[in-house]
Amino acid sequence: MSIAVISSINTLVTEEYLRTKKENQYFERKGLGEKETKPSKIAEEIIGMLNADGGVLVFGISDSGMIQDLTLLDEIELNKYRSLCFDFIHPACNVQLEEVQVSGKLIFLYHVEQELERIFSRKDNDNVYLRVIDTNRKLDRDGVKKLEYDKTIRRFEEEIITDFDFNDLDEELLEEYKQKLNYKGDSLDLLTKRYLATKRDGKYAIKNSSVLLFSIDPEKYIPSASVRYIRYEGTEALTGAEHNVVKDERFENNIPKLINELKTFLRASFRDYHFLDIGEGKFKKVPEFPEEAWLEGIVNALCHRSYNIQGSSVYIKHFDNRLEISNSGPLPAQVTIQNIKSERFARNPRIARVLEDMGYVRQLNEGVSRIYESMEKSMLSKPEYKEENRNVYLTLRNKISGHSKTIHDSVITAIEENMSGYSETQKKILDYLFVNQTATKEELAKHCNAHKNTIRRYLNLFVEEEILDRKSEKQRDADALYSFKKH
């Protein structure tokens, strides 16, 4: 399959890209003979992109990736697709139509540039649309009002840094970006083409979005463009004599390198625990938090925070039982705690687009759903979002930090060696203690649906084998607690 670039406007667009790219916030394909391919309907898709984050709509490739040929249409019909932006979209929009040949067949590429301030609608009926992930939504009156508000909060990344020192650009990272986009020209020209910089009278000017993405030291220009990690000993943040911060690290870099640095740092900071798989008779290592969840949470915080609110970094607070990730700025108007899994509106769309281009996330707009899915797969509590004091907080809880980390290696070895000889009741005892940490004889008898004498016999055996501890000074104590032997 050809990997040659076939677009002079977007160097990402190759034949393979057009055939195989999954439709998302920035990409849509429409084929001949499919539903919703009339000029007016394609105009509606373009309106959705204009009101959202821009993108590319290709006309002439089916959903299955089969390249068709628009010359099958007569010239009068084809001209309707050439003029649809003029015929159906109001006000005048920034959409470039590119007619290209792929394997000898004609297709149309509509390159849609997002609009920061104006709202677009159908010229004939005033309907307003918004692209969310890979679908186009018609907005009601309230939705249009919210969209108008949301657009006003996006302007910060478009502001020019008047005193920017071009020696502060991360040339290595820019070269990596050029390679990702198959771009052969000058780095500053690329930034201009991606609306991350401007060029007037032969002079370049750098925008806030470029500083955050490609500056060696963004803090030099945008205060608090950083991430702070705080590790607490325990489950609460204490002050004064009980101050319990055991690590406090600050990370300052451009967003792509922040993501890489934090990924390496947090992998080393989180611990692995053992999970008792009764079915297999083995202890399995599981992470304190699934990487997919915390990494997506950090990327989302970096991408969607309000950088114009100075003095407020992205915070990662690490407690024994949870991880809290927070970023400044409220949720965009149309996003709520209740619909956060399905709704999307990028506060910093230039930044979001570059992060997707560079592959730092597979698909940025699926991030919240992946956080939920990865926590569920790890059998952990659902992610918790809250909005408070104009900040957004994500809490990820681990339910295993309180017990499995203290089980001695010798206990793990003994259980695995003897598991095949244990009765079903013995296995249930071990499983219950692993999950609940401690239990009385009566609790275990009820859980195992077994007689107390049977439970007592097994518990005494586990104590003799130094697998369990009995916590009571009384020789006969019905309320004595049993737990796994510690160090």
Steps between C-alpha positions, in 0.01 A plus 500: 500500500631843413648710782562805279339821617209582269398835650689826462307646795523227765813284487340233718268403217625191318301231323541274803379778730186552291425129480574389856487800733230456762242777483539737793471862604718612209424253221187390312457301179195498274442265208290514186159342536511500879251675723560861591714581195284765334679838475280642775585213735873530437460872569350411839802282584730787406298739717548258791878504443509879466323541831724242668871439436525491120621195309490324165190363326573273204226445242540203268617227740254259657483412868680176418791695351424427135609781269225597258508749212310828506521525121209253505291808583408734215663842498186683618472272804873523570485878497240487778763336724754762394270785602329351806684726746371807316154356447430364849736651762466835670706711561783460249736234631863392476469169315744399227377252241776285357430274201750215490559185300548175694577192293367687200170585670371845597416578864429827684678607819329773700761654734305668780666760720337553837349838576581651838223756526222461244217246502414335168160381383316383190422799283151378404361397842742639767565154647822487706710182530793394716735207446555298818747210467384337172139618488327818387243650738228751430492756780189645656480864607657431839778301335579790268524737798738263674710470185527879479625508859746213445663675207589799715715284730718373214673826416799467733687251284463737203669794672841607368813503721650832397841450667556135407865394454510256206804331657254363757332272246563129553646418158526128576130480583408708195697261282305210652176684421609556141570128462159412640338727242727396211591868472821591316503879535611749764382454859366854531308462176346181641393683817341765280318240290365340819386842632750486788686807373446790262716650224470861386748696288740207522498500882368217715307539824447214745165429670440378854408158360847466344669603823313232695571236236849577371683740733793368702376697802131598479513639856715784367195632315198340666522478881392169657514308171626211708397186689549441872506151655444466875522167685324481836558230760149389589156580362468869594709814455616611846668822610710635787663242723318223312623617157511181292646597162778254417572616143435825317620520138443773242518429126561782255515432126292516185188285501631206289812467715298548819293199399811288442670614823190439709445160344851389601483660845158362596579150376783498754288664772207259488534160660393158384280293727399138510152382415398151612351306210325214679411328172863468392643480849747778428573850616506739204664838490269791430592869487397747766311686227461394134736704285238564234281674757754729667680584175176600328406703805827693485480555122145630535604735780790639295285536191190654653626717785453877490856623452382860527433439871850562631641364824319168471695201373363158414515306828549126548437409863590144593350353817518142628150425373451737206645727234358850448568687176379859476520781247393863505188619324142376516357247259397652165139613506355203313699241699370393840605242757200294386580498126881515514535149351311589182542876459809675372616855443873577498593811696830513308423345159836591341677311777257210478555467125880493529492240777288278280724563198804395701340186639529586868150357530327262262193718484474793731123515488463146637714571805231522769331180381834319510557615858169339599572182302852448635387549861219250447737244347724539805198439726540845656242762591357721228694821436359794693477844339406816684504871423586723790643852541534530119719191487430152364605201712539136397537241778620145433469265797694180567328245717808283553745743658383428852573131529689313229812715526565363851474129420840341551670326208528178704121499546442541126741213428339270758148562368599440138685178591210361702204634298436173315450320832264754655131431531244736351430637849869570560520685168195707594661593833816623327305686234281676758800606709682628195211727406394606851839491677359368830212275609359322803420131513127578485539723192694228320248231596220711354697580183604140442165354608692264726484392868703707747696194610610439142607864464684483836692191388610660173594827669713320758672312218575825311641652821725195555625530142577871566264612228258679735530697824242480779452840665386437855669444834210284625527128440127469437375813323205472264579849366869436428609649169699305242717653228788407273835482672698819459872553464 
